[in-house]
C-alpha cells in the first residue's frame, strides 16, 4: 500500500498550488500585457481606431508582414523537412556541424543576421551582384524580407520534425515498396500522413516567429512605406512619435489576426492528429 501511495504522489506540489502558480505566471507574462493593449486602444474611440488601422500605409504594412511571414513559413516547411530527413536518415562527414548550424539563428542576434543578409544580397554584395544582371533584386524588396524570415524560422521546423522522422519505422516503408509502391506513393501514403501534424506545428511556430520579427528585417527591407515597411516597424514608428494609442491599435489588429490564424491552424492540426489516431 505504501509503495502504491508513493507511485500516486506527484513530484510537484498539489493541483491547487500548481494551478495557482500557473495562472499567476501566465497572467503576469501574457494576460496583463495583452490586456493593456486592448485597454489603451479602447480610449481612442471607434472612428479614430478605424481611421488608424485602415490607413493605406498601415494596410500595406499588414499585407507585407502577413504575406512574407506566410511565404517564409511555407518555404521552411519544405526545406526544413528535407534538412531534418537528411540529418536523421543519413550519416556523412560533418553531420554534427550541420546539425549545430541549424540552431545558429537561435543564438545569432537578429540584427546581426539582418546586416549580414543585407551585405550579401545588396546590389554590390557577393550574391546580389550575381543576381542583379538576371533582374533579380533581393535586398530592399519583399523577397529580401522573406529570405530574412526564412533564416530565422527554419530551426522551428527542423527541430519539430526531426523526432517524428526518427520514430518512423523503416519496415513500413519497405513493406510498401515490396507491395509495388513507388517512391512518390510511399511518401504520399505512408510517410506524409505521419509527418503532417509535425509539419503543421513547425509551420505554425515559424509563422508566428516571423510575424513579429523586427531585428533581421529592418535592415534588409529598406523600410519603404507602401512597399517594404512591415507592421512591427510601423508600431515602433508610432511609439517614437509618442502615438501610443495608434501603436496599440495596430498591435491589437495584428494580435487578433494572428490569434485567428493560429486557431485555424491548431484546429487543422487537431483534425490531423485525430485522423492519424483513428487510422
C-alpha positions as CSV (number, residue, x, y, z in Angstrom):
1,X,0.0,0.0,0.0
2,X,2.8,2.4,0.9
3,X,4.5,1.7,-2.5
4,X,1.2,2.3,-4.3
5,X,0.6,5.5,-2.5
6,X,4.1,6.7,-3.3
7,X,3.6,6.0,-7.0
8,X,0.4,8.1,-7.0
9,X,2.1,11.0,-5.4
10,X,3.1,13.9,-7.7
11,X,6.6,15.2,-7.8
12,X,5.3,18.8,-7.9
13,X,3.0,20.3,-5.3
14,X,-0.7,19.6,-5.3
15,X,-3.1,20.8,-8.1
16,X,-4.3,23.9,-6.2
17,X,-0.8,25.3,-5.6
18,X,0.5,24.3,-9.1
19,X,-2.6,25.7,-10.8
20,X,-2.4,28.9,-8.8
21,X,1.2,29.4,-9.8
22,X,0.4,28.7,-13.4
23,X,-2.4,31.2,-13.6
24,X,-0.4,33.9,-11.8
25,X,2.7,33.3,-14.0
26,X,0.6,33.4,-17.3
27,X,-1.2,36.5,-16.1
28,X,1.9,38.4,-15.4
29,X,3.7,37.3,-18.5
30,X,0.9,37.1,-21.1
31,X,-2.6,38.2,-20.0
32,X,-1.8,41.5,-18.3
33,X,0.5,42.8,-21.1
34,X,-2.1,41.8,-23.8
35,X,-5.0,43.3,-21.9
36,X,-3.1,46.5,-21.7
37,X,-3.1,46.7,-25.5
38,X,-6.9,46.5,-25.5
39,X,-7.3,48.9,-22.6
40,X,-5.0,51.5,-24.2
41,X,-6.7,51.2,-27.6
42,X,-10.2,51.4,-26.1
43,X,-9.6,55.1,-25.3
44,X,-9.3,56.1,-28.9
45,X,-12.9,55.8,-29.9
46,X,-14.2,53.8,-32.8
47,X,-13.8,56.4,-35.5
48,X,-10.2,57.2,-34.6
49,X,-9.4,53.5,-34.3
50,X,-10.9,52.6,-37.7
51,X,-9.1,55.6,-39.3
52,X,-5.8,54.4,-37.8
53,X,-5.9,50.7,-38.6
54,X,-7.4,51.2,-42.1
55,X,-4.9,53.8,-43.2
56,X,-3.5,52.8,-46.6
57,X,0.1,52.7,-45.2
58,X,-1.0,50.5,-42.3
59,X,-2.9,48.1,-44.6
60,X,0.1,47.8,-46.9
61,X,2.3,47.0,-43.8
62,X,-0.2,44.3,-42.8
63,X,0.0,42.7,-46.3
64,X,3.8,42.8,-46.3
65,X,4.0,41.3,-42.8
66,X,1.5,38.5,-43.1
67,X,2.3,37.7,-46.8
68,X,6.1,37.4,-46.2
69,X,5.6,35.5,-42.9
70,X,3.3,33.0,-44.6
71,X,5.6,32.6,-47.6
72,X,8.7,32.1,-45.4
73,X,6.8,29.5,-43.3
74,X,5.9,27.5,-46.4
75,X,9.5,27.6,-47.6
76,X,10.7,26.4,-44.2
77,X,8.2,23.5,-44.2
78,X,9.6,22.2,-47.5
79,X,13.3,22.7,-46.9
80,X,13.1,22.2,-43.2
81,X,11.7,18.7,-43.8
82,X,14.5,18.0,-46.3
83,X,17.1,19.1,-43.8
84,X,15.5,17.1,-41.0
85,X,15.3,14.0,-43.2
86,X,18.9,14.2,-44.1
87,X,20.1,14.7,-40.5
88,X,18.0,11.7,-39.3
89,X,18.3,9.2,-42.2
90,X,21.9,9.7,-43.4
91,X,25.4,9.6,-42.0
92,X,28.0,11.8,-43.6
93,X,31.2,13.7,-42.6
94,X,30.4,16.9,-40.8
95,X,26.9,15.8,-39.8
96,X,27.2,17.2,-36.2
97,X,28.4,20.5,-37.6
98,X,25.4,20.8,-39.9
99,X,23.1,19.8,-37.1
100,X,24.6,22.6,-34.9
101,X,24.3,25.1,-37.7
102,X,20.5,24.6,-37.7
103,X,20.4,26.2,-34.3
104,X,22.5,29.2,-35.3
105,X,19.5,31.5,-35.9
106,X,18.6,30.9,-32.2
107,X,21.9,32.1,-31.0
108,X,22.7,34.8,-33.5
109,X,21.3,38.3,-32.7
110,X,18.7,39.1,-35.3
111,X,20.2,42.5,-36.1
112,X,23.5,40.8,-37.0
113,X,21.6,38.4,-39.3
114,X,19.9,41.3,-41.0
115,X,23.1,43.2,-41.5
116,X,24.8,40.1,-42.9
117,X,22.0,39.3,-45.3
118,X,21.8,42.9,-46.5
119,X,25.6,42.9,-47.1
120,X,25.5,39.7,-49.1
121,X,22.3,40.3,-51.1
122,X,22.6,44.0,-51.8
123,X,23.4,45.1,-55.4
124,X,27.1,45.2,-54.5
125,X,27.1,42.1,-52.4
126,X,28.6,38.7,-53.1
127,X,25.4,37.1,-54.2
128,X,23.4,40.3,-55.1
129,X,25.9,41.3,-57.7
130,X,25.4,38.0,-59.4
131,X,21.6,38.2,-59.3
132,X,21.4,41.8,-60.5
133,X,22.3,41.1,-64.2
134,X,19.5,38.5,-64.1
135,X,17.0,41.1,-63.0
136,X,16.6,39.6,-59.5
137,X,16.7,42.1,-56.7
138,X,16.7,40.7,-53.2
139,X,17.7,43.5,-50.7
140,X,15.2,46.2,-50.1
141,X,12.3,44.1,-51.6
142,X,9.7,41.8,-50.2
143,X,11.8,38.9,-51.4
144,X,14.6,40.1,-49.1
145,X,12.1,40.2,-46.2
146,X,11.0,36.7,-46.9
147,X,14.6,35.5,-47.0
148,X,15.3,37.0,-43.6
149,X,12.2,35.4,-42.1
150,X,13.1,32.1,-43.7
151,X,16.5,32.3,-42.0
152,X,15.1,32.9,-38.5
153,X,12.3,30.4,-38.8
154,X,13.9,27.2,-40.2
155,X,15.1,25.8,-36.8
156,X,11.5,25.6,-35.6
157,X,10.5,23.3,-38.5
158,X,13.7,21.1,-38.4
159,X,13.6,20.6,-34.6
160,X,9.9,19.8,-34.7
161,X,10.0,17.3,-37.5
162,X,13.3,15.6,-36.5
163,X,12.0,13.5,-33.6
164,X,9.0,12.3,-35.7
165,X,11.2,11.2,-38.5
166,X,13.4,9.3,-36.1
167,X,10.3,7.4,-34.8
168,X,9.2,6.3,-38.3
169,X,9.5,2.6,-38.8
170,X,11.6,1.8,-41.9
171,X,9.9,-1.6,-42.1
172,X,6.6,0.1,-43.1
173,X,8.3,1.9,-45.9
174,X,10.0,-1.4,-47.0
175,X,6.6,-3.2,-46.9
176,X,5.1,-0.5,-49.1
177,X,7.9,-0.8,-51.6
178,X,7.7,-4.6,-51.6
179,X,4.0,-4.3,-52.4
180,X,4.8,-2.3,-55.5
181,X,4.5,1.3,-54.3
182,X,6.9,3.7,-55.9
183,X,8.8,6.4,-54.0
184,X,6.2,9.1,-54.5
185,X,3.3,6.9,-53.5
186,X,5.2,5.6,-50.5
187,X,5.9,9.2,-49.4
188,X,2.3,10.3,-50.0
189,X,0.5,7.3,-48.4
190,X,3.0,6.2,-45.7
191,X,5.4,9.0,-44.7
192,X,3.5,12.2,-45.2
193,X,0.4,11.3,-43.1
194,X,2.7,10.6,-40.1
195,X,4.6,13.8,-40.6
196,X,1.7,16.1,-41.4
197,X,0.9,17.1,-37.7
198,X,4.6,17.8,-37.0
199,X,4.9,19.8,-40.2
200,X,1.8,21.8,-39.4
201,X,3.2,22.5,-35.9
202,X,6.6,23.6,-37.4
203,X,4.7,25.8,-39.9
204,X,2.8,27.4,-37.0
205,X,5.9,28.1,-35.0
206,X,7.8,29.5,-38.0
207,X,4.8,31.7,-39.0
208,X,4.3,33.1,-35.5
209,X,8.0,33.8,-35.1
210,X,8.2,35.5,-38.5
211,X,5.2,37.6,-37.9
212,X,6.7,39.5,-35.0
213,X,10.3,39.6,-36.3
214,X,11.9,43.1,-36.3
215,X,15.7,43.0,-36.0
216,X,16.6,40.9,-39.0
217,X,14.0,42.6,-41.3
218,X,14.5,46.2,-40.5
219,X,17.9,46.3,-42.4
220,X,17.2,44.2,-45.5
221,X,13.7,45.6,-46.1
222,X,14.7,49.2,-46.8
223,X,11.6,50.4,-44.8
224,X,9.9,52.0,-47.7
225,X,6.3,52.9,-46.9
226,X,3.7,51.1,-49.0
227,X,6.4,48.8,-50.4
228,X,8.7,47.1,-47.8
229,X,7.5,48.6,-44.5
230,X,6.5,45.8,-42.0
231,X,3.9,46.3,-39.3
232,X,6.3,45.9,-36.3
233,X,8.4,48.8,-37.8
234,X,5.2,50.9,-38.1
235,X,4.4,50.2,-34.5
236,X,7.9,51.3,-33.5
237,X,7.5,54.5,-35.6
238,X,4.2,55.3,-33.8
239,X,5.9,54.8,-30.4
240,X,8.8,57.1,-31.4
241,X,6.2,59.7,-32.3
242,X,4.5,59.2,-28.8
243,X,1.4,57.9,-30.5
244,X,0.9,55.1,-28.1
245,X,-2.8,54.6,-28.9
246,X,-2.0,54.3,-32.6
247,X,0.7,51.8,-31.9
248,X,-1.5,49.7,-29.7
249,X,-4.3,49.8,-32.2
250,X,-2.1,48.4,-34.9
251,X,-0.7,45.8,-32.5
252,X,-4.3,44.8,-31.5
253,X,-5.3,44.1,-35.1
254,X,-2.1,42.0,-35.6
255,X,-2.9,40.2,-32.4
256,X,-6.5,39.4,-33.4
257,X,-5.5,38.3,-36.9
258,X,-2.6,36.2,-35.6
259,X,-4.8,34.6,-33.0
260,X,-7.5,33.6,-35.5
261,X,-4.8,32.3,-37.9
262,X,-3.2,30.2,-35.2
263,X,-6.7,29.0,-34.1
264,X,-7.4,27.7,-37.6
265,X,-4.0,26.0,-37.8
266,X,-4.4,24.4,-34.4
267,X,-7.8,23.1,-35.5
268,X,-6.3,21.6,-38.6
269,X,-3.6,20.1,-36.5
270,X,-6.2,18.6,-34.1
271,X,-8.1,17.2,-37.1
272,X,-4.9,15.7,-38.5
273,X,-4.0,14.1,-35.1
274,X,-7.5,12.7,-34.7
275,X,-7.4,11.2,-38.2
276,X,-4.0,9.7,-37.5
277,X,-5.2,8.1,-34.3
278,X,-8.4,6.7,-35.9
279,X,-6.4,5.3,-38.8
